[in-house]
Amino acid sequence: MRRIEPEMIQLKIIVNKKFGLDLNANTRKRDYVNARLVYSKILRERGYTHDAIGRSLNRDHATIIYYCRCASNIFIQDRFLEKKYFECKALFFGEIQPIETSDSEVTLAEQLDTLKEKVYGLTAENKLLSSELDERVKKTKRINKIINLIEERTHYGKEELVEKKIREMFNGLTQ
C-alpha cells in the first residue's frame, strides 16, 4: 500500500479549497488539470520526486514532469492561475500566519523551521520571477534597436501620433 506524506495531504486540502474541487477526480477538465499542476509544482519545489507526487494523485510520473515543465509558461499566460499558485504556496509554507512568540508551546526550533520554510518558498518564488524576467529580456532583445529609435525620435506629446503611424505601417505590411 502506498504511503502519502502528511504534507501532501495538507497541500491537497489547501488546493482543493482554493480551487473548489477534488484533485483526485478522474477528469481532464481545465480547472482540475490546473489544480493538479499547482499541487505538483509546489511539491516538486518542496523536494518530492515526480514518482511520489504522481502516486499521490494516481497519475503517472511523466504527467508530473509535464506539469512541472510547462507551469512557468502557463503562469505567464494565465495570471489568475499564477495568483492561485502563490496563494496555495503561501498557505502551504505557512507564510500567512505570523509566528506567535508569546505562545509557550512554540519553541525556537519550531520557529526556525517555519522561517526556513518561508525562505525556501521565497527563494522558489524568486527563481520563478527571475526566469520570467530573463524570458522577457530575451523576447525584447531582438527589437531593442527599434524601441531605442522610437524612444529617441518621439517628441513628448506625440506618442499617439507615432503609435498611429506604426499601426498604419504594420497594417500595410500584413495585407
GIMOQUI-V575461 format. One record per backbone hydrogen bond with DSSP energy under -1.0 kcal/mol. CO is the residue of the C=O (numbers start at 0). NH is the residue of the N-H. If there is no record, write none. Layout:
BEGIN
co:CO nh:NH
co:CO nh:NH
END
This chain:
BEGIN
co:4 nh:8
co:5 nh:9
co:6 nh:10
co:7 nh:11
co:8 nh:12
co:9 nh:13
co:10 nh:14
co:11 nh:15
co:12 nh:16
co:13 nh:17
co:14 nh:18
co:15 nh:19
co:15 nh:20
co:21 nh:24
co:24 nh:26
co:28 nh:32
co:29 nh:33
co:30 nh:34
co:31 nh:35
co:32 nh:36
co:33 nh:37
co:34 nh:38
co:35 nh:39
co:36 nh:40
co:37 nh:41
co:38 nh:42
co:39 nh:43
co:40 nh:44
co:41 nh:45
co:42 nh:47
co:43 nh:46
co:48 nh:52
co:49 nh:53
co:50 nh:54
co:51 nh:55
co:53 nh:58
co:59 nh:63
co:60 nh:64
co:61 nh:65
co:62 nh:66
co:63 nh:67
co:64 nh:68
co:65 nh:69
co:66 nh:70
co:69 nh:73
co:70 nh:74
co:71 nh:75
co:72 nh:76
co:73 nh:77
co:77 nh:81
co:78 nh:82
co:79 nh:83
co:80 nh:84
co:81 nh:85
co:82 nh:86
co:83 nh:87
co:84 nh:88
co:85 nh:89
co:86 nh:90
co:87 nh:91
co:88 nh:92
co:89 nh:94
co:102 nh:105
co:106 nh:110
co:107 nh:111
co:108 nh:112
co:109 nh:113
co:110 nh:114
co:111 nh:115
co:112 nh:116
co:113 nh:117
co:114 nh:118
co:115 nh:119
co:116 nh:120
co:117 nh:121
co:118 nh:122
co:119 nh:123
co:120 nh:124
co:121 nh:125
co:122 nh:126
co:123 nh:127
co:124 nh:128
co:125 nh:129
co:126 nh:130
co:127 nh:131
co:128 nh:132
co:129 nh:133
co:130 nh:134
co:131 nh:135
co:132 nh:136
co:133 nh:137
co:134 nh:138
co:135 nh:139
co:136 nh:140
co:139 nh:142
co:140 nh:143
co:142 nh:146
co:143 nh:147
co:144 nh:148
co:145 nh:149
co:146 nh:150
co:147 nh:151
co:148 nh:152
co:149 nh:153
co:154 nh:157
co:157 nh:161
co:158 nh:162
co:159 nh:163
co:160 nh:164
co:161 nh:165
co:162 nh:166
co:163 nh:167
co:164 nh:168
co:165 nh:169
co:166 nh:170
co:167 nh:171
co:168 nh:172
co:169 nh:173
END
